[in-house]
Amino acid sequence: MSYTTVKEAGLVTADGRSLKSSLARAMFRKKVISIGLVLPLFAFIFFTFMLPIGDMLLRSVENDMVAEILPRSTEALEDWDETSGELPGEAAFEAMVLDLQEAKENRTNTKVGQRLNYERSGMSSLFRGSARKAQRIEEGPYKEKLIEADKDWANVATWQTIKMFSGPFTAGYFLSAIDAKPLPDGGIEFVDSQRAIYSKLFIRTVLLSTLITVLTLVLGFPVAYLIATQPARIGNLLIICVLLPFWTSLLVRTTSWIALLQQQGVLNDTFIFLGLISEDGRLAMIHNATGTVIAMTHILLPFMVLPLYSVMKTIPPSYMRAATSLGAHPWPAFWKVYFPNTVPGIGAGAILVFILAIGYYITPELVGGTDGTFISNRIAYNISVSLNWGLAAALGVILLGIVLAFYILYDKIVGIDNMKLG
């Protein structure tokens, strides 16, 4: 009976209520129950994923410390033309002396000095020393006395840096993340290529991650094919062998590679025993890019094998038998019939390995040395050592953008709908 018929008939339930309202109430209860069941998951994702991402985006542009600790100086410098090449007037020096005195009492002079030191070397010691000497300045001329306290106050670049980073938001962290810095006239200046750090790290991270993805595909495809074409008993045994690395600590696996790859390690000793290299020609396979690629290829190999195996297992063997029975040689039959059916597994494994590799930290940190570390290691350094959280957040945002760009590129070329895990 249709809803219109029910309405017209005026049907009621056993408790005397309208059938229409009873149905609506039942549907509402189901919706409330469904929302209640998924609400913990939404809350978990919101607090553990969305909020940290939002905090990272905010920290990458947040810059309220200078204006909060140096409010008088920030206001006094608003009318100063930083491109004039002249020092600001007496009012700005007086404001800076008062701000330094207050910052010393509140013990915030080191914080603002450290913040500005990220942009210009020497600012931390300038604020630390000047705040102590500024307490003895009771009257003008403030300009002369502050320069006498530290000659850096006579440098126009010092005041340009303070004014440039006195706003509530800044692009300075993102510029530093691409080895550039802002100029007083609003332009951008890139640092010398010999001193560039982060752009080289981003390029290295993408190139090595791509190489690792290709190597896992080359090594994992035959393994997955072998497992998928074996009887169930042997196939299950081989799957266990693939899964064994998951049951071993990542740290243990990485340190094992250190023992294997070092110059006095097992592999070099084996090569010397086989006569492939001499004692003086031991290979440098650790603490460089080679060590990172070898160790990460081994660690991430299961993430390529498992999607490939799950897709290959669904390909009927009759496809190949039909192709060969129609006269095709084994290789053309494999390339034109079997391989196209494995593309969804290749896509799933490739994007999984690449995304994992581009953000890897432990293995590059332990085996990468100077030319095998990733951008993730630099992000960790800025968080835990230099305490430059803004730069770390900007690097993280750029890394997130690179991953999204590759994801969109993958969707355009391969199609995300073609990615299957089984």
Disulfide bonds with the S-S distance in Angstrom:
none
